[in-house]
Amino acid sequence: MIKGLLWCLTLLVLQLGLLRYVDLRVAAMPRLEDAPEASPGNASSLGREGGLDA
């Protein structure tokens, strides 16, 4: 029983260490720019409603 408890604690410590490592790596990544606002020349943000009418 003690051996099983020690294995559980070992796995918990390993998982927490991995989570800490991933957290630090993600925190070090550069932030993405916010999506640009809709502008008249931006065709990707116009959608179906903003297309040219015949």
C-alpha positions as CSV (number, residue, x, y, z in Angstrom):
1,M,0.0,0.0,0.0
2,I,2.8,2.4,0.8
3,K,4.5,1.5,-2.4
4,G,1.4,2.4,-4.4
5,L,1.1,5.7,-2.6
6,L,4.7,6.6,-3.4
7,W,4.1,5.7,-7.1
8,C,1.0,8.0,-7.1
9,L,3.0,10.8,-5.5
10,T,5.8,10.3,-7.9
11,L,3.5,10.5,-10.9
12,L,1.8,13.6,-9.4
13,V,5.2,15.4,-9.0
14,L,6.1,14.4,-12.6
15,Q,2.8,15.8,-14.0
16,L,3.1,19.0,-12.0
17,G,6.7,19.4,-13.3
18,L,5.6,18.9,-16.9
19,L,2.7,21.3,-16.4
20,R,5.1,23.9,-15.0
21,Y,7.5,23.4,-18.0
22,V,4.7,23.8,-20.5
23,D,3.4,26.9,-18.7
24,L,6.8,28.6,-18.8
25,R,7.2,27.7,-22.5
26,V,3.8,29.2,-23.4
27,A,4.4,32.3,-21.3
28,A,7.6,32.9,-23.2
29,M,5.9,32.7,-26.6
30,P,5.2,36.0,-28.3
31,R,1.6,37.1,-28.2
32,L,-0.5,37.0,-31.3
33,E,-1.8,40.2,-32.7
34,D,-5.5,41.0,-32.4
35,A,-7.6,40.4,-35.5
36,P,-7.7,43.4,-37.7
37,E,-10.9,45.4,-37.7
38,A,-13.1,45.2,-40.8
39,S,-11.8,47.7,-43.4
40,P,-13.2,48.3,-46.9
41,G,-10.2,46.8,-48.6
42,N,-10.1,43.6,-46.5
43,A,-12.0,41.0,-48.5
44,S,-11.6,38.2,-46.0
45,S,-13.6,40.1,-43.3
46,L,-16.4,41.1,-45.7
47,G,-18.2,37.8,-45.8
48,R,-21.2,37.1,-48.1
49,E,-23.0,40.4,-47.3
50,G,-20.2,42.6,-48.3
51,G,-19.7,41.2,-51.8
52,L,-20.3,43.2,-54.9
53,D,-24.0,43.2,-56.1
54,A,-24.7,42.6,-59.8
